[in-house]
């Protein structure tokens, strides 16, 4: 998330999906907007049998969040 003085807006982006961005007047709106956009794109990728660029990161995060037995 960053502020763009040129656009006079907050810009939400995702490193793993650099072609996506969401502009909004408020930081919370930019955050929720980019999250919704990413969810839609990932759903579309899954529907078309494409591998998510976030798959490895999600697996690593799940493993890190799972406490040892």
C-alpha contacts under 8 A as a table, 3 or more apart, distances in Angstrom:
res1	aa1	res2	aa2	distance
1	X	10	X	6.80
1	X	11	X	5.63
1	X	12	X	4.62
1	X	13	X	6.30
1	X	27	X	7.57
1	X	30	X	7.72
1	X	31	X	7.22
2	X	10	X	5.58
2	X	11	X	5.39
2	X	12	X	6.79
3	X	8	X	7.37
3	X	9	X	5.91
3	X	10	X	4.39
3	X	11	X	6.17
4	X	7	X	5.32
4	X	8	X	5.58
4	X	9	X	5.48
4	X	10	X	6.01
4	X	11	X	6.85
5	X	8	X	4.69
5	X	9	X	6.92
8	X	25	X	7.39
9	X	23	X	5.97
9	X	24	X	5.39
9	X	25	X	4.92
9	X	26	X	7.28
10	X	23	X	5.63
10	X	24	X	5.36
10	X	25	X	6.03
10	X	26	X	6.33
10	X	27	X	5.60
10	X	30	X	6.08
11	X	21	X	6.48
11	X	22	X	5.50
11	X	23	X	4.62
11	X	24	X	6.66
11	X	27	X	7.89
11	X	30	X	6.03
12	X	21	X	5.46
12	X	22	X	5.02
12	X	23	X	6.51
12	X	30	X	5.27
12	X	31	X	5.70
12	X	33	X	7.62
12	X	34	X	5.56
13	X	17	X	7.78
13	X	18	X	6.97
13	X	20	X	6.24
13	X	21	X	4.73
13	X	22	X	6.76
13	X	34	X	6.57
14	X	17	X	5.36
14	X	18	X	6.06
14	X	20	X	6.99
14	X	21	X	7.45
14	X	34	X	7.91
15	X	18	X	5.47
16	X	53	X	6.13
16	X	54	X	6.64
17	X	20	X	5.86
17	X	53	X	7.39
18	X	21	X	7.64
20	X	34	X	7.76
20	X	37	X	7.90
20	X	38	X	7.76
21	X	34	X	6.31
22	X	30	X	5.73
22	X	31	X	7.92
22	X	33	X	5.97
22	X	34	X	5.22
22	X	37	X	7.98
23	X	30	X	5.69
23	X	33	X	7.98
24	X	27	X	6.94
24	X	29	X	5.85
24	X	30	X	4.89
25	X	29	X	7.26
25	X	30	X	7.52
26	X	29	X	5.29
26	X	30	X	6.37
27	X	30	X	5.14
27	X	31	X	6.17
28	X	31	X	5.04
28	X	32	X	6.16
29	X	32	X	5.20
29	X	33	X	5.84
30	X	33	X	5.00
30	X	34	X	6.11
31	X	34	X	5.45
31	X	35	X	6.22
32	X	35	X	5.10
32	X	36	X	6.16
33	X	36	X	5.24
33	X	37	X	6.17
34	X	37	X	4.99
34	X	38	X	6.03
35	X	38	X	5.21
35	X	39	X	6.18
36	X	39	X	5.08
36	X	40	X	6.25
37	X	40	X	5.13
37	X	41	X	6.20
38	X	41	X	5.06
38	X	42	X	6.03
39	X	42	X	5.19
39	X	43	X	6.09
40	X	43	X	5.13
40	X	44	X	6.19
41	X	44	X	5.07
41	X	45	X	6.14
42	X	45	X	4.97
42	X	46	X	6.11
42	X	52	X	6.48
43	X	46	X	5.14
43	X	47	X	6.14
44	X	47	X	5.04
44	X	48	X	6.35
45	X	48	X	5.22
45	X	49	X	6.25
45	X	50	X	4.89
45	X	51	X	6.87
45	X	52	X	6.82
46	X	49	X	5.05
46	X	50	X	5.57
46	X	51	X	6.94
46	X	52	X	7.39
47	X	50	X	7.61
51	X	55	X	7.29
52	X	55	X	5.22
53	X	56	X	7.28
54	X	57	X	5.22
54	X	58	X	5.99
55	X	58	X	5.15
55	X	59	X	6.21
56	X	59	X	5.16
56	X	60	X	6.22
57	X	60	X	5.12
57	X	61	X	6.08
58	X	61	X	5.08
58	X	62	X	6.10
59	X	62	X	5.16
59	X	63	X	6.19
60	X	63	X	5.14
60	X	64	X	6.13
61	X	64	X	5.08
61	X	65	X	6.10
62	X	65	X	5.08
62	X	66	X	6.22
63	X	66	X	5.24
64	X	67	X	7.51
